[in-house]
Amino acid sequence: MTEVAYGRYEEAYKAIHGALNGIMAPPSGKKVTKLAFSWNPDGIVSTISAYDGVELLFTLMFTWNADGTLHDVARI
């Protein structure tokens, strides 16, 4: 993932979008029709779950650095 300086939100959104574009691809023959979000107690996104109807397709887990920057996104 491209590193973006804190406070450069437009660049950060573009970098996150680019990184997530590949790992957000649904399995063959499926489509993402719903996203469900969960947050850490401090209000930072923890997971995004993707569904086709009621079927869970995958979940993205976000890991954050102590300074609030995104460390890792894993598809489970």
Secondary structure by P-SEA (a helix, b strand, c coil): cccccccaaaaaaaaaaaaacccccccccccccbbbbbbccccccccccccccccccbbbbbbbcccccccccccc
